[in-house]
C-alpha cells in the first residue's frame, strides 16, 4: 500500500503520460466524478508553479467536431451545437517546463 494521496497519485500519473478522466478513475479505483473534482484542484494548484503546466485537450463532439466547451475540466452531457450525446472525453497531461 502506498502513502501518497489520491491527488498525488493522479498528479504523478499525469506527469508520466496523458489520460482521460475515465482512465484515471480506473487506475485510481475511484469514481469519475471524484477524478474531475481532483483534476480541478490539481489544475488550481499547478497554476502557481512556474515550472509545471496543466494541459487539457478539450472534449470533442464525435458528430460535428465541436470542441469549444467553456469548462474543459468537466464532462459535458451533450453538444451545444448538434445536441449529440456522443462526446469524446477531454485528455489531461502535466508537463514540467524545466
Phi and psi restraints in degrees (range 20) as a CNS / XPLOR table:
assign (resid 1 and name C) (resid 2 and name N)
       (resid 2 and name CA) (resid 2 and name C) 1.0 -99.6 20.0 2
assign (resid 2 and name N) (resid 2 and name CA)
       (resid 2 and name C) (resid 3 and name N) 1.0 152.6 20.0 2
assign (resid 2 and name C) (resid 3 and name N)
       (resid 3 and name CA) (resid 3 and name C) 1.0 -91.8 20.0 2
assign (resid 3 and name N) (resid 3 and name CA)
       (resid 3 and name C) (resid 4 and name N) 1.0 -6.0 20.0 2
assign (resid 3 and name C) (resid 4 and name N)
       (resid 4 and name CA) (resid 4 and name C) 1.0 -78.3 20.0 2
assign (resid 4 and name N) (resid 4 and name CA)
       (resid 4 and name C) (resid 5 and name N) 1.0 151.5 20.0 2
assign (resid 4 and name C) (resid 5 and name N)
       (resid 5 and name CA) (resid 5 and name C) 1.0 -76.8 20.0 2
assign (resid 5 and name N) (resid 5 and name CA)
       (resid 5 and name C) (resid 6 and name N) 1.0 167.6 20.0 2
assign (resid 5 and name C) (resid 6 and name N)
       (resid 6 and name CA) (resid 6 and name C) 1.0 -60.4 20.0 2
assign (resid 6 and name N) (resid 6 and name CA)
       (resid 6 and name C) (resid 7 and name N) 1.0 -41.9 20.0 2
assign (resid 6 and name C) (resid 7 and name N)
       (resid 7 and name CA) (resid 7 and name C) 1.0 -66.7 20.0 2
assign (resid 7 and name N) (resid 7 and name CA)
       (resid 7 and name C) (resid 8 and name N) 1.0 -35.2 20.0 2
assign (resid 7 and name C) (resid 8 and name N)
       (resid 8 and name CA) (resid 8 and name C) 1.0 -66.3 20.0 2
assign (resid 8 and name N) (resid 8 and name CA)
       (resid 8 and name C) (resid 9 and name N) 1.0 -41.8 20.0 2
assign (resid 8 and name C) (resid 9 and name N)
       (resid 9 and name CA) (resid 9 and name C) 1.0 -65.0 20.0 2
assign (resid 9 and name N) (resid 9 and name CA)
       (resid 9 and name C) (resid 10 and name N) 1.0 -39.7 20.0 2
assign (resid 9 and name C) (resid 10 and name N)
       (resid 10 and name CA) (resid 10 and name C) 1.0 -61.8 20.0 2
assign (resid 10 and name N) (resid 10 and name CA)
       (resid 10 and name C) (resid 11 and name N) 1.0 -46.9 20.0 2
assign (resid 10 and name C) (resid 11 and name N)
       (resid 11 and name CA) (resid 11 and name C) 1.0 -61.0 20.0 2
assign (resid 11 and name N) (resid 11 and name CA)
       (resid 11 and name C) (resid 12 and name N) 1.0 -45.3 20.0 2
assign (resid 11 and name C) (resid 12 and name N)
       (resid 12 and name CA) (resid 12 and name C) 1.0 -62.0 20.0 2
assign (resid 12 and name N) (resid 12 and name CA)
       (resid 12 and name C) (resid 13 and name N) 1.0 -41.2 20.0 2
assign (resid 12 and name C) (resid 13 and name N)
       (resid 13 and name CA) (resid 13 and name C) 1.0 -62.4 20.0 2
assign (resid 13 and name N) (resid 13 and name CA)
       (resid 13 and name C) (resid 14 and name N) 1.0 -40.8 20.0 2
assign (resid 13 and name C) (resid 14 and name N)
       (resid 14 and name CA) (resid 14 and name C) 1.0 -75.6 20.0 2
assign (resid 14 and name N) (resid 14 and name CA)
       (resid 14 and name C) (resid 15 and name N) 1.0 -21.4 20.0 2
assign (resid 14 and name C) (resid 15 and name N)
       (resid 15 and name CA) (resid 15 and name C) 1.0 -70.1 20.0 2
assign (resid 15 and name N) (resid 15 and name CA)
       (resid 15 and name C) (resid 16 and name N) 1.0 -34.1 20.0 2
assign (resid 15 and name C) (resid 16 and name N)
       (resid 16 and name CA) (resid 16 and name C) 1.0 -75.2 20.0 2
assign (resid 16 and name N) (resid 16 and name CA)
       (resid 16 and name C) (resid 17 and name N) 1.0 -47.7 20.0 2
assign (resid 16 and name C) (resid 17 and name N)
       (resid 17 and name CA) (resid 17 and name C) 1.0 -160.8 20.0 2
assign (resid 17 and name N) (resid 17 and name CA)
       (resid 17 and name C) (resid 18 and name N) 1.0 160.5 20.0 2
assign (resid 17 and name C) (resid 18 and name N)
       (resid 18 and name CA) (resid 18 and name C) 1.0 -70.9 20.0 2
assign (resid 18 and name N) (resid 18 and name CA)
       (resid 18 and name C) (resid 19 and name N) 1.0 155.7 20.0 2
assign (resid 18 and name C) (resid 19 and name N)
       (resid 19 and name CA) (resid 19 and name C) 1.0 -161.0 20.0 2
assign (resid 19 and name N) (resid 19 and name CA)
       (resid 19 and name C) (resid 20 and name N) 1.0 156.2 20.0 2
assign (resid 19 and name C) (resid 20 and name N)
       (resid 20 and name CA) (resid 20 and name C) 1.0 -89.9 20.0 2
assign (resid 20 and name N) (resid 20 and name CA)
       (resid 20 and name C) (resid 21 and name N) 1.0 167.8 20.0 2
assign (resid 20 and name C) (resid 21 and name N)
       (resid 21 and name CA) (resid 21 and name C) 1.0 -62.9 20.0 2
assign (resid 21 and name N) (resid 21 and name CA)
       (resid 21 and name C) (resid 22 and name N) 1.0 -36.3 20.0 2
assign (resid 21 and name C) (resid 22 and name N)
       (resid 22 and name CA) (resid 22 and name C) 1.0 -65.1 20.0 2
assign (resid 22 and name N) (resid 22 and name CA)
       (resid 22 and name C) (resid 23 and name N) 1.0 -41.9 20.0 2
assign (resid 22 and name C) (resid 23 and name N)
       (resid 23 and name CA) (resid 23 and name C) 1.0 -64.3 20.0 2
assign (resid 23 and name N) (resid 23 and name CA)
       (resid 23 and name C) (resid 24 and name N) 1.0 -42.0 20.0 2
assign (resid 23 and name C) (resid 24 and name N)
       (resid 24 and name CA) (resid 24 and name C) 1.0 -65.4 20.0 2
assign (resid 24 and name N) (resid 24 and name CA)
       (resid 24 and name C) (resid 25 and name N) 1.0 -40.6 20.0 2
assign (resid 24 and name C) (resid 25 and name N)
       (resid 25 and name CA) (resid 25 and name C) 1.0 -60.8 20.0 2
assign (resid 25 and name N) (resid 25 and name CA)
       (resid 25 and name C) (resid 26 and name N) 1.0 -42.1 20.0 2
assign (resid 25 and name C) (resid 26 and name N)
       (resid 26 and name CA) (resid 26 and name C) 1.0 -65.9 20.0 2
assign (resid 26 and name N) (resid 26 and name CA)
       (resid 26 and name C) (resid 27 and name N) 1.0 -43.8 20.0 2
assign (resid 26 and name C) (resid 27 and name N)
       (resid 27 and name CA) (resid 27 and name C) 1.0 -63.5 20.0 2
assign (resid 27 and name N) (resid 27 and name CA)
       (resid 27 and name C) (resid 28 and name N) 1.0 -40.0 20.0 2
assign (resid 27 and name C) (resid 28 and name N)
       (resid 28 and name CA) (resid 28 and name C) 1.0 -92.5 20.0 2
assign (resid 28 and name N) (resid 28 and name CA)
       (resid 28 and name C) (resid 29 and name N) 1.0 -2.2 20.0 2
assign (resid 28 and name C) (resid 29 and name N)
       (resid 29 and name CA) (resid 29 and name C) 1.0 52.9 20.0 2
assign (resid 29 and name N) (resid 29 and name CA)
       (resid 29 and name C) (resid 30 and name N) 1.0 55.2 20.0 2
assign (resid 29 and name C) (resid 30 and name N)
       (resid 30 and name CA) (resid 30 and name C) 1.0 -143.8 20.0 2
assign (resid 30 and name N) (resid 30 and name CA)
       (resid 30 and name C) (resid 31 and name N) 1.0 172.9 20.0 2
assign (resid 30 and name C) (resid 31 and name N)
       (resid 31 and name CA) (resid 31 and name C) 1.0 -74.7 20.0 2
assign (resid 31 and name N) (resid 31 and name CA)
       (resid 31 and name C) (resid 32 and name N) 1.0 149.0 20.0 2
assign (resid 31 and name C) (resid 32 and name N)
       (resid 32 and name CA) (resid 32 and name C) 1.0 -60.1 20.0 2
assign (resid 32 and name N) (resid 32 and name CA)
       (resid 32 and name C) (resid 33 and name N) 1.0 -38.7 20.0 2
assign (resid 32 and name C) (resid 33 and name N)
       (resid 33 and name CA) (resid 33 and name C) 1.0 -61.4 20.0 2
assign (resid 33 and name N) (resid 33 and name CA)
       (resid 33 and name C) (resid 34 and name N) 1.0 -36.2 20.0 2
assign (resid 33 and name C) (resid 34 and name N)
       (resid 34 and name CA) (resid 34 and name C) 1.0 -67.0 20.0 2
assign (resid 34 and name N) (resid 34 and name CA)
       (resid 34 and name C) (resid 35 and name N) 1.0 -39.8 20.0 2
assign (resid 34 and name C) (resid 35 and name N)
       (resid 35 and name CA) (resid 35 and name C) 1.0 -62.8 20.0 2
assign (resid 35 and name N) (resid 35 and name CA)
       (resid 35 and name C) (resid 36 and name N) 1.0 -43.1 20.0 2
assign (resid 35 and name C) (resid 36 and name N)
       (resid 36 and name CA) (resid 36 and name C) 1.0 -61.2 20.0 2
assign (resid 36 and name N) (resid 36 and name CA)
       (resid 36 and name C) (resid 37 and name N) 1.0 -40.8 20.0 2
assign (resid 36 and name C) (resid 37 and name N)
       (resid 37 and name CA) (resid 37 and name C) 1.0 -62.5 20.0 2
assign (resid 37 and name N) (resid 37 and name CA)
       (resid 37 and name C) (resid 38 and name N) 1.0 -44.6 20.0 2
assign (resid 37 and name C) (resid 38 and name N)
       (resid 38 and name CA) (resid 38 and name C) 1.0 -64.6 20.0 2
assign (resid 38 and name N) (resid 38 and name CA)
       (resid 38 and name C) (resid 39 and name N) 1.0 -39.5 20.0 2
assign (resid 38 and name C) (resid 39 and name N)
       (resid 39 and name CA) (resid 39 and name C) 1.0 -62.5 20.0 2
assign (resid 39 and name N) (resid 39 and name CA)
       (resid 39 and name C) (resid 40 and name N) 1.0 -40.1 20.0 2
assign (resid 39 and name C) (resid 40 and name N)
       (resid 40 and name CA) (resid 40 and name C) 1.0 -63.3 20.0 2
assign (resid 40 and name N) (resid 40 and name CA)
       (resid 40 and name C) (resid 41 and name N) 1.0 -40.9 20.0 2
assign (resid 40 and name C) (resid 41 and name N)
       (resid 41 and name CA) (resid 41 and name C) 1.0 -65.0 20.0 2
assign (resid 41 and name N) (resid 41 and name CA)
       (resid 41 and name C) (resid 42 and name N) 1.0 -46.7 20.0 2
assign (resid 41 and name C) (resid 42 and name N)
       (resid 42 and name CA) (resid 42 and name C) 1.0 -62.5 20.0 2
assign (resid 42 and name N) (resid 42 and name CA)
       (resid 42 and name C) (resid 43 and name N) 1.0 -42.3 20.0 2
assign (resid 42 and name C) (resid 43 and name N)
       (resid 43 and name CA) (resid 43 and name C) 1.0 -60.6 20.0 2
assign (resid 43 and name N) (resid 43 and name CA)
       (resid 43 and name C) (resid 44 and name N) 1.0 -42.4 20.0 2
assign (resid 43 and name C) (resid 44 and name N)
       (resid 44 and name CA) (resid 44 and name C) 1.0 -64.9 20.0 2
assign (resid 44 and name N) (resid 44 and name CA)
       (resid 44 and name C) (resid 45 and name N) 1.0 -41.1 20.0 2
assign (resid 44 and name C) (resid 45 and name N)
       (resid 45 and name CA) (resid 45 and name C) 1.0 -65.5 20.0 2
assign (resid 45 and name N) (resid 45 and name CA)
       (resid 45 and name C) (resid 46 and name N) 1.0 -41.9 20.0 2
assign (resid 45 and name C) (resid 46 and name N)
       (resid 46 and name CA) (resid 46 and name C) 1.0 -70.4 20.0 2
assign (resid 46 and name N) (resid 46 and name CA)
       (resid 46 and name C) (resid 47 and name N) 1.0 -26.3 20.0 2
assign (resid 46 and name C) (resid 47 and name N)
       (resid 47 and name CA) (resid 47 and name C) 1.0 -54.2 20.0 2
assign (resid 47 and name N) (resid 47 and name CA)
       (resid 47 and name C) (resid 48 and name N) 1.0 -28.7 20.0 2
assign (resid 47 and name C) (resid 48 and name N)
       (resid 48 and name CA) (resid 48 and name C) 1.0 -93.6 20.0 2
assign (resid 48 and name N) (resid 48 and name CA)
       (resid 48 and name C) (resid 49 and name N) 1.0 2.4 20.0 2
assign (resid 48 and name C) (resid 49 and name N)
       (resid 49 and name CA) (resid 49 and name C) 1.0 -104.8 20.0 2
assign (resid 49 and name N) (resid 49 and name CA)
       (resid 49 and name C) (resid 50 and name N) 1.0 108.3 20.0 2
assign (resid 49 and name C) (resid 50 and name N)
       (resid 50 and name CA) (resid 50 and name C) 1.0 -66.2 20.0 2
assign (resid 50 and name N) (resid 50 and name CA)
       (resid 50 and name C) (resid 51 and name N) 1.0 -19.1 20.0 2
assign (resid 50 and name C) (resid 51 and name N)
       (resid 51 and name CA) (resid 51 and name C) 1.0 -92.8 20.0 2
assign (resid 51 and name N) (resid 51 and name CA)
       (resid 51 and name C) (resid 52 and name N) 1.0 -1.7 20.0 2
assign (resid 51 and name C) (resid 52 and name N)
       (resid 52 and name CA) (resid 52 and name C) 1.0 -133.2 20.0 2
assign (resid 52 and name N) (resid 52 and name CA)
       (resid 52 and name C) (resid 53 and name N) 1.0 144.5 20.0 2
assign (resid 52 and name C) (resid 53 and name N)
       (resid 53 and name CA) (resid 53 and name C) 1.0 -130.2 20.0 2
assign (resid 53 and name N) (resid 53 and name CA)
       (resid 53 and name C) (resid 54 and name N) 1.0 132.1 20.0 2
assign (resid 53 and name C) (resid 54 and name N)
       (resid 54 and name CA) (resid 54 and name C) 1.0 -94.2 20.0 2
assign (resid 54 and name N) (resid 54 and name CA)
       (resid 54 and name C) (resid 55 and name N) 1.0 114.9 20.0 2
assign (resid 54 and name C) (resid 55 and name N)
       (resid 55 and name CA) (resid 55 and name C) 1.0 -107.2 20.0 2
assign (resid 55 and name N) (resid 55 and name CA)
       (resid 55 and name C) (resid 56 and name N) 1.0 142.0 20.0 2
assign (resid 55 and name C) (resid 56 and name N)
       (resid 56 and name CA) (resid 56 and name C) 1.0 -134.6 20.0 2
assign (resid 56 and name N) (resid 56 and name CA)
       (resid 56 and name C) (resid 57 and name N) 1.0 122.7 20.0 2
assign (resid 56 and name C) (resid 57 and name N)
       (resid 57 and name CA) (resid 57 and name C) 1.0 -90.6 20.0 2
assign (resid 57 and name N) (resid 57 and name CA)
       (resid 57 and name C) (resid 58 and name N) 1.0 111.7 20.0 2
assign (resid 57 and name C) (resid 58 and name N)
       (resid 58 and name CA) (resid 58 and name C) 1.0 -63.0 20.0 2
assign (resid 58 and name N) (resid 58 and name CA)
       (resid 58 and name C) (resid 59 and name N) 1.0 160.5 20.0 2
assign (resid 58 and name C) (resid 59 and name N)
       (resid 59 and name CA) (resid 59 and name C) 1.0 -61.1 20.0 2
assign (resid 59 and name N) (resid 59 and name CA)
       (resid 59 and name C) (resid 60 and name N) 1.0 153.7 20.0 2
assign (resid 59 and name C) (resid 60 and name N)
       (resid 60 and name CA) (resid 60 and name C) 1.0 -138.4 20.0 2
assign (resid 60 and name N) (resid 60 and name CA)
       (resid 60 and name C) (resid 61 and name N) 1.0 137.7 20.0 2
assign (resid 60 and name C) (resid 61 and name N)
       (resid 61 and name CA) (resid 61 and name C) 1.0 -71.8 20.0 2
assign (resid 61 and name N) (resid 61 and name CA)
       (resid 61 and name C) (resid 62 and name N) 1.0 128.3 20.0 2
assign (resid 61 and name C) (resid 62 and name N)
       (resid 62 and name CA) (resid 62 and name C) 1.0 -72.6 20.0 2
assign (resid 62 and name N) (resid 62 and name CA)
       (resid 62 and name C) (resid 63 and name N) 1.0 -22.5 20.0 2
assign (resid 62 and name C) (resid 63 and name N)
       (resid 63 and name CA) (resid 63 and name C) 1.0 -83.5 20.0 2
assign (resid 63 and name N) (resid 63 and name CA)
       (resid 63 and name C) (resid 64 and name N) 1.0 -51.1 20.0 2
assign (resid 63 and name C) (resid 64 and name N)
       (resid 64 and name CA) (resid 64 and name C) 1.0 -113.7 20.0 2
assign (resid 64 and name N) (resid 64 and name CA)
       (resid 64 and name C) (resid 65 and name N) 1.0 -8.4 20.0 2
assign (resid 64 and name C) (resid 65 and name N)
       (resid 65 and name CA) (resid 65 and name C) 1.0 85.9 20.0 2
assign (resid 65 and name N) (resid 65 and name CA)
       (resid 65 and name C) (resid 66 and name N) 1.0 4.4 20.0 2
assign (resid 65 and name C) (resid 66 and name N)
       (resid 66 and name CA) (resid 66 and name C) 1.0 -60.1 20.0 2
assign (resid 66 and name N) (resid 66 and name CA)
       (resid 66 and name C) (resid 67 and name N) 1.0 132.2 20.0 2
assign (resid 66 and name C) (resid 67 and name N)
       (resid 67 and name CA) (resid 67 and name C) 1.0 -138.2 20.0 2
assign (resid 67 and name N) (resid 67 and name CA)
       (resid 67 and name C) (resid 68 and name N) 1.0 18.0 20.0 2
assign (resid 67 and name C) (resid 68 and name N)
       (resid 68 and name CA) (resid 68 and name C) 1.0 -92.6 20.0 2
assign (resid 68 and name N) (resid 68 and name CA)
       (resid 68 and name C) (resid 69 and name N) 1.0 44.6 20.0 2
assign (resid 68 and name C) (resid 69 and name N)
       (resid 69 and name CA) (resid 69 and name C) 1.0 -71.2 20.0 2
assign (resid 69 and name N) (resid 69 and name CA)
       (resid 69 and name C) (resid 70 and name N) 1.0 143.0 20.0 2
assign (resid 69 and name C) (resid 70 and name N)
       (resid 70 and name CA) (resid 70 and name C) 1.0 -64.7 20.0 2
assign (resid 70 and name N) (resid 70 and name CA)
       (resid 70 and name C) (resid 71 and name N) 1.0 -39.4 20.0 2
assign (resid 70 and name C) (resid 71 and name N)
       (resid 71 and name CA) (resid 71 and name C) 1.0 -126.3 20.0 2
assign (resid 71 and name N) (resid 71 and name CA)
       (resid 71 and name C) (resid 72 and name N) 1.0 94.7 20.0 2
assign (resid 71 and name C) (resid 72 and name N)
       (resid 72 and name CA) (resid 72 and name C) 1.0 -69.0 20.0 2
assign (resid 72 and name N) (resid 72 and name CA)
       (resid 72 and name C) (resid 73 and name N) 1.0 -13.8 20.0 2
assign (resid 72 and name C) (resid 73 and name N)
       (resid 73 and name CA) (resid 73 and name C) 1.0 -97.6 20.0 2
assign (resid 73 and name N) (resid 73 and name CA)
       (resid 73 and name C) (resid 74 and name N) 1.0 51.1 20.0 2
assign (resid 73 and name C) (resid 74 and name N)
       (resid 74 and name CA) (resid 74 and name C) 1.0 -161.8 20.0 2
assign (resid 74 and name N) (resid 74 and name CA)
       (resid 74 and name C) (resid 75 and name N) 1.0 140.1 20.0 2
assign (resid 74 and name C) (resid 75 and name N)
       (resid 75 and name CA) (resid 75 and name C) 1.0 -89.0 20.0 2
assign (resid 75 and name N) (resid 75 and name CA)
       (resid 75 and name C) (resid 76 and name N) 1.0 113.6 20.0 2
assign (resid 75 and name C) (resid 76 and name N)
       (resid 76 and name CA) (resid 76 and name C) 1.0 -71.3 20.0 2
assign (resid 76 and name N) (resid 76 and name CA)
       (resid 76 and name C) (resid 77 and name N) 1.0 148.4 20.0 2
assign (resid 76 and name C) (resid 77 and name N)
       (resid 77 and name CA) (resid 77 and name C) 1.0 -86.0 20.0 2
assign (resid 77 and name N) (resid 77 and name CA)
       (resid 77 and name C) (resid 78 and name N) 1.0 -29.6 20.0 2
assign (resid 77 and name C) (resid 78 and name N)
       (resid 78 and name CA) (resid 78 and name C) 1.0 -155.5 20.0 2
assign (resid 78 and name N) (resid 78 and name CA)
       (resid 78 and name C) (resid 79 and name N) 1.0 161.9 20.0 2
assign (resid 78 and name C) (resid 79 and name N)
       (resid 79 and name CA) (resid 79 and name C) 1.0 -76.0 20.0 2
assign (resid 79 and name N) (resid 79 and name CA)
       (resid 79 and name C) (resid 80 and name N) 1.0 131.3 20.0 2
assign (resid 79 and name C) (resid 80 and name N)
       (resid 80 and name CA) (resid 80 and name C) 1.0 -72.4 20.0 2
assign (resid 80 and name N) (resid 80 and name CA)
       (resid 80 and name C) (resid 81 and name N) 1.0 -17.4 20.0 2
assign (resid 80 and name C) (resid 81 and name N)
       (resid 81 and name CA) (resid 81 and name C) 1.0 -85.0 20.0 2
assign (resid 81 and name N) (resid 81 and name CA)
       (resid 81 and name C) (resid 82 and name N) 1.0 -55.4 20.0 2
assign (resid 81 and name C) (resid 82 and name N)
       (resid 82 and name CA) (resid 82 and name C) 1.0 -112.2 20.0 2
assign (resid 82 and name N) (resid 82 and name CA)
       (resid 82 and name C) (resid 83 and name N) 1.0 -0.6 20.0 2
assign (resid 82 and name C) (resid 83 and name N)
       (resid 83 and name CA) (resid 83 and name C) 1.0 67.9 20.0 2
assign (resid 83 and name N) (resid 83 and name CA)
       (resid 83 and name C) (resid 84 and name N) 1.0 11.6 20.0 2
assign (resid 83 and name C) (resid 84 and name N)
       (resid 84 and name CA) (resid 84 and name C) 1.0 -69.3 20.0 2
assign (resid 84 and name N) (resid 84 and name CA)
       (resid 84 and name C) (resid 85 and name N) 1.0 147.9 20.0 2
assign (resid 84 and name C) (resid 85 and name N)
       (resid 85 and name CA) (resid 85 and name C) 1.0 -98.5 20.0 2
assign (resid 85 and name N) (resid 85 and name CA)
       (resid 85 and name C) (resid 86 and name N) 1.0 5.4 20.0 2
assign (resid 85 and name C) (resid 86 and name N)
       (resid 86 and name CA) (resid 86 and name C) 1.0 -90.5 20.0 2
assign (resid 86 and name N) (resid 86 and name CA)
       (resid 86 and name C) (resid 87 and name N) 1.0 79.9 20.0 2
assign (resid 86 and name C) (resid 87 and name N)
       (resid 87 and name CA) (resid 87 and name C) 1.0 -110.6 20.0 2
assign (resid 87 and name N) (resid 87 and name CA)
       (resid 87 and name C) (resid 88 and name N) 1.0 126.5 20.0 2
assign (resid 87 and name C) (resid 88 and name N)
       (resid 88 and name CA) (resid 88 and name C) 1.0 -77.1 20.0 2
assign (resid 88 and name N) (resid 88 and name CA)
       (resid 88 and name C) (resid 89 and name N) 1.0 142.2 20.0 2
assign (resid 88 and name C) (resid 89 and name N)
       (resid 89 and name CA) (resid 89 and name C) 1.0 -69.2 20.0 2
assign (resid 89 and name N) (resid 89 and name CA)
       (resid 89 and name C) (resid 90 and name N) 1.0 153.0 20.0 2
assign (resid 89 and name C) (resid 90 and name N)
       (resid 90 and name CA) (resid 90 and name C) 1.0 -67.0 20.0 2
assign (resid 90 and name N) (resid 90 and name CA)
       (resid 90 and name C) (resid 91 and name N) 1.0 153.9 20.0 2
assign (resid 90 and name C) (resid 91 and name N)
       (resid 91 and name CA) (resid 91 and name C) 1.0 -118.0 20.0 2
assign (resid 91 and name N) (resid 91 and name CA)
       (resid 91 and name C) (resid 92 and name N) 1.0 133.0 20.0 2
assign (resid 91 and name C) (resid 92 and name N)
       (resid 92 and name CA) (resid 92 and name C) 1.0 -114.6 20.0 2
assign (resid 92 and name N) (resid 92 and name CA)
       (resid 92 and name C) (resid 93 and name N) 1.0 149.4 20.0 2
assign (resid 92 and name C) (resid 93 and name N)
       (resid 93 and name CA) (resid 93 and name C) 1.0 -156.6 20.0 2
assign (resid 93 and name N) (resid 93 and name CA)
       (resid 93 and name C) (resid 94 and name N) 1.0 144.9 20.0 2
assign (resid 93 and name C) (resid 94 and name N)
       (resid 94 and name CA) (resid 94 and name C) 1.0 -116.4 20.0 2
assign (resid 94 and name N) (resid 94 and name CA)
       (resid 94 and name C) (resid 95 and name N) 1.0 126.1 20.0 2
assign (resid 94 and name C) (resid 95 and name N)
       (resid 95 and name CA) (resid 95 and name C) 1.0 -119.4 20.0 2
assign (resid 95 and name N) (resid 95 and name CA)
       (resid 95 and name C) (resid 96 and name N) 1.0 138.5 20.0 2
assign (resid 95 and name C) (resid 96 and name N)
       (resid 96 and name CA) (resid 96 and name C) 1.0 -86.6 20.0 2
assign (resid 96 and name N) (resid 96 and name CA)
       (resid 96 and name C) (resid 97 and name N) 1.0 138.1 20.0 2
assign (resid 96 and name C) (resid 97 and name N)
       (resid 97 and name CA) (resid 97 and name C) 1.0 -95.0 20.0 2
assign (resid 97 and name N) (resid 97 and name CA)
       (resid 97 and name C) (resid 98 and name N) 1.0 7.1 20.0 2
